[in-house]
Amino acid sequence: MSPNKYIPHILVLPEDDAYRQIANGFLLLLAPSAARAIQVLLPAGGWEKVADKFQTDYAAGMSRYAERHVVLLIDFDQDDDDAAQIDARLAQIQEKIPDAIQDRVFVIGVLSEAEDLIKDRLGNFETIGKNLEKDCRSQTMEFWNHRLLKHNKQELARMSHKLAQILFPK
């Protein structure tokens, strides 16, 4: 089911099925009204395809629907927390995001790849999504501070400011 385009809502574009499962785990703990404001889209099939699909299928719609926000879930494909390489990947994606909507598009993901979260014994993808939601709800960084996720800190701060009312209405 897709959310109402005329009220604040979020589209989530995952790179692969792992991210789709994480996003769905996140949604499981949200209030029903918040969950209805979010649509997890079909996986794009790679980080470059996420950027391309956003540009071709969703960027124009964001100009028409001022209440739309998009979260792009990608692998950063890095072996270590090299800020320059992370910034380079973000820059490649942000080039495809028109300036007028940059403040409503967010890019987050795992430093290497989502499957490494399971290798680090953080649970299955659904459990990982639930733990990320708990951190967001409680405004803590316990789970987000994991070595494979901590590079998202700046983007999470931006997201929290913009998306908190949609995710956690009072």
C-alpha positions as CSV (number, residue, x, y, z in Angstrom):
1,M,0.0,0.0,0.0
2,S,1.4,3.4,-0.9
3,P,1.1,6.4,1.4
4,N,-1.0,9.5,0.8
5,K,1.1,11.7,-1.4
6,Y,-0.3,14.9,0.0
7,I,0.6,14.4,3.6
8,P,4.2,13.9,5.0
9,H,5.4,10.4,3.9
10,I,8.6,8.5,3.3
11,L,9.7,6.3,0.4
12,V,12.5,3.8,1.2
13,L,14.5,2.7,-1.8
14,P,16.7,-0.3,-0.8
15,E,19.7,-1.5,-2.7
16,D,18.9,-5.2,-2.1
17,D,16.7,-7.6,-0.3
18,A,18.8,-7.4,2.9
19,Y,17.9,-3.7,3.2
20,R,14.3,-4.3,2.3
21,Q,14.1,-6.8,5.3
22,I,15.9,-4.3,7.6
23,A,13.4,-1.6,6.6
24,N,10.5,-3.9,7.2
25,G,11.9,-4.8,10.6
26,F,12.1,-1.1,11.4
27,L,8.4,-0.6,10.4
28,L,7.2,-3.4,12.6
29,L,7.7,-1.4,15.8
30,L,6.2,1.9,14.5
31,A,2.7,3.0,15.4
32,P,0.2,1.9,12.6
33,S,-0.3,5.5,11.5
34,A,3.5,6.0,11.1
35,A,3.9,2.7,9.3
36,R,1.2,3.7,6.8
37,A,3.2,6.8,6.0
38,I,6.1,4.7,4.7
39,Q,6.5,2.7,1.6
40,V,9.4,0.3,1.2
41,L,10.0,0.0,-2.6
42,L,11.4,-3.0,-4.5
43,P,15.2,-3.4,-4.3
44,A,17.0,-1.6,-7.0
45,G,19.9,-4.1,-7.4
46,G,23.0,-2.2,-6.4
47,W,24.0,1.2,-5.1
48,E,24.4,2.8,-8.6
49,K,21.0,1.5,-9.6
50,V,19.5,3.0,-6.4
51,A,20.9,6.4,-7.5
52,D,19.7,5.9,-11.1
53,K,16.3,4.7,-10.1
54,F,15.9,7.6,-7.7
55,Q,16.8,10.0,-10.5
56,T,14.6,8.6,-13.2
57,D,11.6,7.4,-11.2
58,Y,11.3,9.6,-8.0
59,A,13.1,12.9,-8.3
60,A,10.5,14.6,-10.5
61,G,7.7,13.3,-8.2
62,M,9.4,15.0,-5.2
63,S,8.9,18.4,-7.0
64,R,5.2,17.6,-7.3
65,Y,4.8,16.2,-3.8
66,A,6.4,18.6,-1.3
67,E,5.6,16.3,1.6
68,R,7.6,13.4,0.2
69,H,10.9,12.3,1.7
70,V,13.1,9.5,0.3
71,V,15.6,7.3,2.1
72,L,18.2,5.6,-0.1
73,L,19.6,2.4,1.6
74,I,23.0,1.5,0.1
75,D,26.2,-0.5,0.8
76,F,29.2,1.7,1.1
77,D,31.4,-1.3,0.1
78,Q,34.3,-0.1,2.3
79,D,36.7,-2.3,4.3
80,D,37.4,0.4,6.9
81,D,35.9,3.7,8.0
82,D,37.7,5.9,5.4
83,A,35.8,9.1,5.5
84,A,37.2,10.2,2.0
85,Q,35.8,7.0,0.4
86,I,32.5,7.3,2.1
87,D,32.2,11.0,1.1
88,A,33.1,10.0,-2.5
89,R,30.3,7.4,-2.6
90,L,27.8,10.0,-1.1
91,A,29.0,12.6,-3.7
92,Q,28.3,10.2,-6.5
93,I,24.8,9.7,-5.3
94,Q,24.1,13.3,-4.4
95,E,25.0,14.4,-8.0
96,K,21.8,12.7,-9.1
97,I,19.7,14.5,-6.5
98,P,18.4,17.9,-7.7
99,D,19.4,20.8,-5.3
100,A,15.8,21.8,-4.7
101,I,15.1,18.4,-3.0
102,Q,18.4,17.6,-1.3
103,D,17.0,18.4,2.1
104,R,14.3,15.6,1.7
105,V,16.6,12.8,0.4
106,F,18.7,10.8,2.8
107,V,21.4,8.2,2.1
108,I,22.3,5.7,4.8
109,G,23.8,2.2,4.8
110,V,26.3,-0.2,6.1
111,L,30.0,0.6,5.8
112,S,30.7,-2.7,3.9
113,E,27.5,-4.6,3.1
114,A,24.3,-5.4,5.0
115,E,25.2,-9.1,5.3
116,D,28.2,-8.2,7.5
117,L,25.8,-7.1,10.2
118,I,24.7,-10.7,10.5
119,K,28.3,-11.9,10.4
120,D,28.9,-9.6,13.4
121,R,26.1,-11.4,15.2
122,L,23.7,-8.5,15.4
123,G,20.7,-10.8,14.6
124,N,18.7,-11.4,11.5
125,F,17.7,-8.5,9.2
126,E,14.3,-8.0,10.9
127,T,15.9,-7.8,14.3
128,I,18.5,-5.4,13.1
129,G,15.7,-3.2,11.7
130,K,13.9,-3.3,15.1
131,N,17.0,-2.4,17.0
132,L,17.6,0.6,14.7
133,E,14.0,1.7,15.2
134,K,14.5,1.5,19.0
135,D,17.6,3.7,18.8
136,C,15.7,6.2,16.7
137,R,12.7,6.3,19.0
138,S,14.8,6.7,22.1
139,Q,17.2,9.0,20.4
140,T,20.2,6.9,21.5
141,M,23.0,5.7,19.3
142,E,23.6,2.3,21.0
143,F,23.0,0.2,17.9
144,W,23.9,3.0,15.4
145,N,27.3,3.3,17.0
146,H,28.3,-0.2,15.7
147,R,31.5,0.0,13.6
148,L,29.6,-0.8,10.4
149,L,26.9,1.9,11.0
150,K,28.6,4.8,12.9
151,H,29.5,6.6,9.7
152,N,25.8,7.5,9.3
153,K,25.8,9.9,12.2
154,Q,25.6,13.1,10.3
155,E,22.9,11.8,8.0
156,L,20.9,10.4,10.9
157,A,21.0,13.9,12.6
158,R,19.5,15.4,9.4
159,M,16.9,12.6,9.2
160,S,16.0,12.9,12.8
161,H,15.3,16.6,12.4
162,K,13.1,16.1,9.2
163,L,11.5,12.7,9.8
164,A,10.8,12.4,13.5
165,Q,7.3,13.8,13.2
166,I,6.4,11.2,10.6
167,L,8.1,8.2,12.3
168,F,7.2,9.1,15.9
169,P,4.1,11.3,16.0
170,K,3.1,12.6,19.4
